[in-house]
Amino acid sequence: MRLAMIGLGRMGLNMARRLLRGGHDVVAYNRTPQKAEELAGEGGLPAYSLREVVEQLPAPRVLWIMLPAGSAVDDHLTALKDLLAPGDLIIEGGNTFYKDDLRRAAFLAEKKIQFLDAGVSGGIWGLKAGYCLMIGGPREAFDQAEPLFETLAPAEGYLYCGPTGAGHFVKMVHNGIEYALMQAYGEGFQILEASPYAENLNYQEVAHLWNRGSVIRSWLLELAEAAFTGDGRLTGLRGIVEDSGEGRWTVAQALETGVPAPVIALSLMARFRSRETDSFSDRLVAALRREFGGHAVRENKEGAG
């Protein structure tokens, strides 16, 4: 299948690569052209404007947008609406608030342009391991794009979640759970660090141990093991933990629907607090975000050895 990938950041570039390796033709577009040209060296088809993107696609056209949530998505959709034809399909795969999907789908439907929302998880490891995909929108549009989902995801790694907004809604809750899991690991290791046994404990070995038959084994613990390798007390970074917005949306949704979610809510509050202190648990949560998603961390210049 031929499609366009619009937005070649940490996620979009590697997704385009995985699609190319899976036998698809990828028209590559980025605000700055260097990444599109980089992908051209791997078999991609560079485009230098949205009009060029559209001209290189057969009808019905399929375009996948991987841009930061917010105005950048709206700006691109507005421009593309004028360039596309009825029956074309846009897949929006960023970390988007699901209520924005409802508005955008209605906006594109004015010209009979189809719209799918796709929650994407996998971070910087997705190129090799595949991406977990949560998709919402019209079922017929999902069926049309399914060959792309099959290539991007590992076995059983994608799901049609329901009508417009369902994909990003499920991804939003996924990220809320992620906040809570990372916070629990961070707090647990901080309790170890504050204990009389801390000087005898190698946290890389502890993380490795807990992934061998333990009920708390997980990929996040594998990443914790990697994070502790070479910096066993994470002194080389500061425990300042940013948030992408999806934890806030999850908590807001819990409030809107009257669902008690104290653990997720408190994990979000802990991220806010991390910007005022520098605890061991925050350093581990920051390190885990770096390990799975390539998110930026703030180095601790004084603590680095």
C-alpha positions, 0 to 999 in steps of 0.5 A: 500500500502507498501512504504518506507519513506526515511528521517524522519525529521520534515516532513518525520516522521509525514508523515510516521505516517499519512500513518501508521494511514491510513492503509499503511505499511511503511518501515522507513529509516533514516541516524541515526536509532533512528527515524526509531526505534521510528517509529517501535514502532508505526507499522513501519518497520525499515531498516538500509540500502538502500539495506534493504529498497529495500528488504522489498518492493514488486515490483513495489516498491514505495519509498518516499524521504524527504531529504534536497534539494541538494546533499543529494537527488542526493546521495540517488538517485544514490545509489537507482538506482543501487538497484531498477528495471525497473518500480519502483517509487521514489517520491521526496518530499523535497523543491527542485528546479524544474529544478533539477527534470528534470535532476533526472528524466532523470537520473533514466529513464536510468534504466526505474525507474519512478519519481514523484516530490511532493511539500509538504506544511503543516509543523508540523501541517500536521500529524493532518490536512493533507498535501497540495500536488502538484505533477508532473511527468508521469500521470500513476505514479501519478495514481499508487501512488494516494492512498498515496496522498489521505491518506496524504492530506485533502479533495481536498488537492492534485493536479496533476500539470503536467509533471516532475517538475510541482509539485515543480514549483507550490510549489516554487511559493506557497512559494514565495506567503507565503513570501509576505503574512508573510511580509505584516502581519509583517509590519502591526503589526509593524505599530501598534507597532509604533503608539500612540495606541500601549500601548492599543492594545493586538496583540493576540486580534487583530489577533483573531479579524481579523480572524472573517469575515475580508478580511485578515483572514487566517491560518497565522493570527491564527498562529500569535494569537498563537505566541502572546499568552504569549509573546505579543511583541515577546520579547523572540526571535530575528527578524532574518528570514532565507530562504529555497531557494524557495523565491530566486527561485521564484524571479529568475523565475520571472526575467527569464520569465519577470514577475513583482513580486515586492512584493515577491522580496521585501519580500525576500530582507526583509529577507536578511535585517533581518539578520542585524537588529531586528525589530518587523515585523521580529520577527513576521515573524520569529514567524510565521515560527516557528508556522507553520513549526517548524523552528528554531528561535533565542531567545532574551536572553535579552528581555525574561522575 
